[in-house]
């Protein structure tokens, strides 16, 4: 049987020997960097600086680790250092950001972690060194509790909260350093600073994982660098095509307040998901609610894919052949598979920090319970903890316990998600190999995407709505109105 070659909008350049060979020459490298800079200029205002860093790492690969540190610190300087949000109750005391020296606060956080890391390395039998990731998270939570219960607000609050905000932004990077401390590929702690918010972008979720992983995927020779950069260039231009599609769909779904995009003046005039969620009068019909939900889900999926692709494209151009963050989620064959394909590095963070510790420690004699419990530890507990700790402003303004209670909608979301993923791992994986082509490529993906689309109703940290409001909206989707 003859198999037809798959059509690709962007050809697999890294598989063509002549192109790979050309990409190893000075003219080839220059052309790659120029094309990448041109594409990046569409997505980023700092494209020129980032392109300069990439050029240095391309032509001086022997200094890649040091250049990564320099590029990251310079990028932080140009970005006005980490974003330190001053809580509202402190702003009411008339203290401003002028009191903050952001580089010194960041230095204090890095020095604190360096001291903790050194203590863990040198005192391996001490209690804090046996489970350093757990202990660091507990220490951070205790500091948040202390900060929200200080009896006399004053200037010290400003510095304490600034320290906690910056520590919260770095804590998952620090956890990877602690997890990697025994691996041979782990570089010196000073060099790992280049991976804390690396210059190619990202969030508080490390892209891509820790410094030891970064060394594993680093290009070891000119050919590997050429392949990595060709894949990075492809991914960037694929992201630009997806970004164009996202803008076209946004115009078609909602229209625009300004000039029509690409001359498209017609739109469906759909309401936003927030509008239908906040509708208490039942003004919108059930099919309008579905349209708003589905449109929001797919636009979010497109936006998220573009965001991750641009970051990983920069990482690949720097010489690190990282996996994509989002990879064909619409082809998922199970609920667990979608979770892996949609936000890969967040999934890896939860697996490394919560799944494996639980899986290796508890219920060793009961394999199914062991897998179920470890999945709940990651997709449930770890998921909620990650999103709760990143919202330091709400914790500061509401207090620790009130902020936690206001998180109950997302808690429900994580509970359902972890239950679904657990069942998917136990049962759906076995059936995946027995599926027909139609079931694997059409029926199952529709079922999986539909589940996540419906569950996205609860993927919210909006404190203006209650859990009951979200359940009422779900009933409206099926034309059930309570009032």
N, C-alpha and C positions, 0 to 999 in steps of 0.2 A: 504494500500500500504506500503510495507516494504522499508524503506529508508536506503540505504547503508551508512556505516560510511565513512566519508571523510578520504582519505589517507594523512598522514602528515609525512614529512621527520623527523621532530622533534616532538615527542609526547607532548601533553599538560600536562607537569609534575605538574603544579600548581593545577590541578584538581584531582590528586591522593592523597587521605587523608594520606596514609602511608608515601608517600614521603614528603608531607607538614609537617607531624609530625616529621619525621627524620630531616628535615631541621631546626627545632627549637632546636635541641640538639647541644652540642658542637662539636661532631664528624661530624654532618651534616653540620653545618656552616663552619667548617674547610674544608670539602670536596668541598662545593660550592665555597669557596674562592679560593681553589687550582685550580679547573677546570676553573674558570673565569680568574685567573692569567695566566694559560696555554694558553687559547684562546687569551687573550689580548696581550701576548708577541708576537703574530704573527702580530699584527696591530700597536703596539706602542712601542717606545723605552723607554718610561717612565712607563712601565707596573709595575715595581717593586714598585715604589713610590706610584702609584695609588692604587695598591693592598694593600699596608700598610695602606693607608687612609681608604680604604673600610673595612679592618679588624678591625680597631679601631672603626668605626661607626657601625659595626656588633655586636661587643662584648660590646660596651658601648653606646647603643642606647639612654640612658637618656641624653647624652651629644652631641647628633647629631648636633644640631644647632651650638654649639661652635666649634665642630670638623670641621664642614663645613667651617667656617670662617678660621680656622687655615690651613686646607688643601688647600683652595683656595689661600691664601696669600703665603704659602710655594711653591705651584705650580707656581705662578707668579714669585717668586724669582728664582726657578730652570729654568724657561723659559726666564730668563733675562728680566723680567718685560714686560710691553706691548711693542709691536714692534713700535718704533717711527721712521717713515720714514722721513728723512731730505730732504726737497724739493731741486731740482736741483739748483735753483737760489741761495739758501743758501750755498750749497756745493761749488758753484763757488767762494764764498767769503772766502773760505778756513777755514770754521768752521766745526768741526767734531763732532761726537757723544761723543767725550771725554768731551765736554762742558756740556753734559747732565748728570744729576743725576736722573735716571729714577724713583727710589722710591720716591724722593722728588716731581717730577712732578706728579706722580700718587697721592701722598698725597695732593698736591695742588688742583687737580681736585676733589678728594673726599671731601676735606674741603670746596671747593666752593659749591659743591652740598649740603653738610650738612647745610651750611648757608642758601642756597636758600630754602631747604626743611623746615628748622626751621621757616624761615620767612613766608612761605606759611601756615604752621600749626598754627602759632601764630597770623597771620593777615588775617583771612579768608575773610574779607570784602574788602581787598585791590584789586586793579585791577589785580595785578600779581598773586593773589591767586585764582581768579575765574576760570581761564583757565591756570593752571601752565604748562601743557604739551606744549600747543601752544606757550606760552611765552618763555619757555626754548628753543624751536626750533628756534624761531625768534631771540632770543639773540645769539644763536650759529651762525646763518646765518649772523647776523650783525657783529659778531667778524670775520668771514671769509672775509666779504667785507672789513672790516677795515684792516685786515692783508694783503690783496692783494693790498691795496692802500697806504701802508705806503711809504712816500716819500724818506726816507733815510735808505736803508738796513744796518743792523748792527747786533751786537750780540743779541740785543733784539728780532730780527726776529726769531732767533733760538729758544729762550725760548717761544715766543708767539706761533709759529707753533707747537712746541712740546706739549704745553698745549692743543692746538686745536686738534691735532691728537689724544691725549689720551682722551680728552673730547668726541670726535666723536666716539671713540670705546665704551665708556660707556653710551652714551646718551640714547640709547633705554632701557638699564637697569634702568637708572634714571627715564625714563618716566613711566615704570611699577611701580616703587616705588611711584611716584606721583599719578598714577591711583589707587593704592591700599591703599592710605593714610586713607581712611574712613572705610576700611574693618576690621572686628574684628580679622581675622586671620593674619593681617599684623604684623610681629615681629618688635622689636626695630630696628632703623636705623643701629646701629652698627652690629647687627646680619645679616642684609641684605647684608652687604659687602661680605658675603660668597657666595651669589648668583650672584655677579658681576664677570663674567667669572669664573664659578665654576670649580673645579678641574677635573670634568669628561669630560670637553672639550666643544666645541661649537664655535660660531662666535659672531659677534656683534648682531646677533639675539639671544635673551635670550632663552636658553634651560633649563627648560621648563617654559616659561612665567615669571611672577613675584614671589616675595617671598610669597605673600598671597596664590597664587595657589600652591606653593611648600608645604606649610603647610597643605593645604587641602588634598593633595595626599600622605602625609607622613604616614608611617606605625605607627599605634598607639599601636600595641601589637606584640608579637612574631609571631603569625600566619600570620598577614598581612606582616610582614617583610619577612617571609619565602616565601610567595606567590610572593612578589615583586622581591625577589632575584632569585627565580626559573624562573620567566618571563624574568629577566635580563640575566640569563645564556642562556636561549633558544634564546633570541634575538641576543646575541653575536655570537653564533655558526651559526645561520641563516645568520648573516652578513658575516661570514667566508665562508660559502657556496656560497653566492652571489659574494663575492670577487674572489673566485676561478672561477666562471662562467665568471666574467668580464675579467679576465686574459686570459681564454681560447678563448673567443670571440675576444678579442683584437689581440691575436695571429692569429686567423683565418681570421680576417678582414685585418689586416695590416702587420702581421709578426713582428719580433723583430730584432733590430740591434745586440743584443747579442745572447746567446745560445737559441735555441727554448724552449718554455715553455712546460713542461711535455712531451718533446720529439716531439712536434708537429712542423714539419718543413714546412708543406704546408700552404699557405694562399691565400686569394683572391687578395692580393696586392692592396687594395682599397686606393685611396688618402684620406687625411684628409679633413675635412670640410673647414679648413682654406686654404688648397691648392686649392680647387675648387672655393672658394669665391674669391681668388686673381687671378684666371685665367682670363686674359683679352683677350686671343687669341681664346677662344672657343675650346681649345685642347680636353677637356673632353666631352664625349657624354652625352645626357640627362639621360640615365639610369645609367651612372657612377656618375653623380651628385646626382641622387636620392639615389644610394647606399651609397655614402659618407654621405648624410644627415641623412638617416635612421640609419646607423651604429653609427654615432656620437650621435644621439638622444638616442638610447637604451644603449649605453655604458655610457653616461652621467647619464641616469636614474639609472643604476646599481651602478655606483660609488657613486652617491648622496645617494642612499638607504643605502649602506654600511656605508658611513660617518655618517649619522644620526642614524643608528641602533647602532653603537658602542657607540655613545654619550649617547643615551637613555638607553642602557644596563648598562653603568656605573652609571647612575642616579638611575636606579631601584636597583642595587646592594647596593647603599648607603641608601636605604630605602624609596625612593620616586617613587611610582608606576605611572610613567609618561606615557602618550600616545606616540605611535610611531610618529616620524616625517614624515616618508613616509609609506603609508599603501595601498597596492594593487592598485596603480594608473592605472594599465591596466584593471581594472574592473570598471572604472568610467562610470557612466550612464549619465553624462552630463558634459559640459565644466566647470561649477562651481564645480562639484564634483571632477574633476581631480585636480583643483587648491587646493582644500581642502586636497586631498590625497597626493599630491606630496611634498609639503613643508608646513606642518601643522603649525609649529610655526612661520614661516614668515607670513603666512596667518593670524594667530591670532594676530600678532603684528600690521598688517595693520588694522584688524578689530577693535582692542581695541583702537588704536591711531587715526584712521581716520574714519572708518565706523560708529561706534556708536556715536561719537560726531556730525557727519553730520546728521545721521539718527534721533537723538533725538532733533535736533535743527531746521532743515529746512524742508519745504514742508509737514507739518504735516497733511494738509487737502487733500493732493493728494498722496495716498499710493504708486502708481506705480512710480510716479516721485520721491518720497521720496527714494524708494529702488534703483532706477536707479542712482540718484545723489550720494547717500551714497556709492554705489559700485564704481562709478567713483572716488570718493574722496579717496577710499582705494586702489583699484587695479590700478588706474591711477596716481593720484597726489601723494599719499603716496608711491607708488611703485617707482616712479621716484625720489622722494625726498630722500628716503632711499638709493638708489644706487648712487645718485649724491653726497650726503654728506659723504659717506664712501670713496670716491675717493679724499681725501684731497690733495694728492700729485699733481694730475692734476690741482686742483683748485689753488694751490700755484704756480705751474710752468706756467700755462697758464693765470691765472687771473680768477676771478669768472665768468664773463660773457662769455668769450671765452670758458671756460670749460663747461658752461651750453649749449652753442651752439653746442659744439662737442658731446653733449649727445642726439642729435636729433634722432639717430637711435633707441636708447632705448626708447625715448619718443613715437615714432611711435609704437613700440612693446607694450608699456603699454596702449596706446590708443586703439589699436585693442583688446588687452586682456580684458581691462575693459569693452569695448562695448560687447564683446562676453559673458563675465560672466554676465553682466547685463541682456542681452537677455535670457541667460540660466536660470537665476533665475526667470525671469518673465514667461517663457513659457515651458521650458524643465522639470521643477520639477513636473508639473501637469501630464505630459505624462508618467513619469517614472513608476508610479503605474499601468499603463494600458499596459505596454509592454509585449509581449510574451517572452518566455525563450530565443529564438534565438535572438530576437532583443535586449534584455537586456544584454545578455552575449557575443554576437558576433558582431552584426551589429553596435550597438551604441558605444561600446568601440573602435572598429576600426575607426569609424568616429571621435570620440573625440581625440584619440591618433594621428590620422592623422592630425587633426587641429593643435594640439600642436607641432607636428613634423614640419609641414610647417612653423608655426609661429616662431619656434626656429631659423629660418634664421635671424630674426631681434633681437633676444635676445643677443645683442652684445654691448659692449662699445668700440669696436675697432675704434680708430680715423683715421686709415690709409685708411678706406673704407668710401664711402659716402652712403647715403640712396639710391641713384640711382644705385650704384653698387649692393646693395642687391636686388633691384627690377629686375635688369638685370639677376641676378642669378635665381630668381624665374621664370622668363620667360624661361631661359635655361632648367629648370626642365620639362617644357612642350614643349621642342624642338623648342623654338622660339628664334632665334638669331638675334640681331639687326645689327650685322656687320659681 
